Amino acid sequence: MDNINSPALNTISSTKWTSFQSHLKELLPGNPKINTKEEIDEAIVNFNNQYHSAINCSSKLKIIQSQPYTIPPSLRRKIKIKNIARKRWQETEDPRYKTTLNKLNKEVKKLFKEIKKNSWKNLFKDAQPDDLSLHKIINNRKKKKNRHSASTWRLWNSNSRITGNGRINS
């Protein structure tokens, strides 16, 4: 286990399971003959090594460009409890679980709203109109919002026309 490198935090691994199965079939013998404890230990080590090499051969790592969104532990716990209540309600259709689920949904939405509001407050906390920091924040937000290229807008405008009564015809 010492030779296994853990992937970076900003990556996602996806495995092709059919490829993994074929690699595992090629790398591992069916039933090895084991007579002693040393052979058992050796077989376990061999299995682990071959298993990890099959996983590595059939997996791809994808790098995530954006920063991960972190959810506070208290909110994460609420979401887990809400998911458990939802599962119980789907299994039993007991109205008590539905009531609990609705209550937890409202609490989670409220907490998300508070987090978003606090992030906006932190963003604008040091912004001043005098030093153009407020202007820079607004422009950066506009750039992130408008990701459509000019050619996309030209294509849309060429395919649809506004008539005299204000309707859009395609």
N, C-alpha and C positions, 0 to 999 in steps of 0.2 A: 504493500500500500504506500510505501515511501516514494515510489517513482511516479505517482499520479499527481498531475498538476491540476489544481482547480481553475476553472475558467474565470475570467475577470467578471466583475459585478455588472458591467454594462454589456453583457452578451446573453444571447438566448441560444440554447442548443436544440436542434431538431434531429431526430433519429429516424432513418428509414428502417422500419422493423423487418421488412422482408430481407433486406440486405444484411441486417444483423443476424437473422436466423441462418442465412446461407453461410456467412462468415463463421458463425459458431459451429455449424455442421462440419465445415472444412477443418477447423482448428482443433476440435475436441474429438477424441475417439469415443466410441459408444460406451462400453462398460470395461474399464481397465481392470485387470486382475490385481487385487489388493490382498496381501497376506499379513502385513505387519503394520504397526502404528506409524512407522516412518513412511511407509508407502501411502498411508492415509493422508499424512501431513503433506507429503509431496504432491499427491493428487489434488488436494485442496489448493495449494499454492499454484499449481499448474492451471486449475480451473479458473481461479481468480485472475491470473495473468491473461489467459485466453479470453475470458469474458470481457475484461477491460479493453483488450486490444480490438475485439469485435465491435464493442461500443464506439471506440475512437475511430475505427475505420468507416463505420456507417453513420456517423453523426457529423453535422455541419454546425459551425458556430456563426451566428449572425450578430454583428455589432450594433448596439442601440446607440443612435446619435444623440438623442435628447437625454436630459437628466431624469432619473426616475422620480416619480411622484411618491413622496413618503406620506403614509397615513399614520397619525398618532396612535399609540397602542390602545388608548381608551376607545377610540372610534373603531379600531380594528376588532376589539372585543365585542362591541355593540353589533357590528356587522356579522360576526360569527354567530352571536346569539340570535340575531334576526334570521339568518339562514337556517339555523336549527329549528326555530319556530315555524318558518315557512315549510320546511321539510315535514315536520310533525303535522301541520295543518293539511298538507297535501296527502299524507298517509291516512289521517283519521277523519278529516273534515270536522273536527271538534271546534265549535265556535270560540272557545276560550283561547285556542291557539291563534285563530284568525284575529281576535281582539289584540292579543299580545303582538302579533305580527304588524298590525296596523299602527299600534303605539310605537313599536321599535322603528318602523319605517319613517314615521314623523320625526323621531329623535335623531335618526341618522341624517335625514335631510337637513334638519336644523343645525346639526354639528358641521355638516359639509358647508352650509351657508356661512356659518361663523368663521370657518377656516378660510373660505374664499374672501370674506370681508376683511379678515385680519391680514391676508396677503396683500390685498389692495391698499390697506392702510399702511403697511410696511413699505410698499412700493412708492407711495406718495408722501411718506413721512418727511423725507429730506428734500423734496422737490420744491423749488422756488421759481416763480415766473421771472424773477430778475436775472438769474444766471442761466436761463434757457434749459435748465434740467427738466422742467415740466414739459417743455416743447420736445425734447429728445425722447422722453418716455412715450409721449403720444405718437410721435413719428415711428418709433420702434414697434409699437402696437399695431399701427396701420400697416407697416411692412409685413408683419406676421399674418395679418388678416387677409391682405390682398395677395394671394399666391397664384392667381390665374394670370397667365401670360397675356400679352396684348393680342396675340394671334387668336386666342380662345375667344376674347371679347369681339374681335372682328368677325370671326366665324359665326358667333351667335347673332351679331347685328346684321350680317348678310343674309342669314336664313329667316329672320323674322322682321317684319315691318310693322310700324305703328300706323294705323289708319287714321282718318280724320276724326273719328269719334273716340279715339283713345284706346282702341283695342289692338292687341298684338296678333298679327296673322303670321303663321309659319309657312 
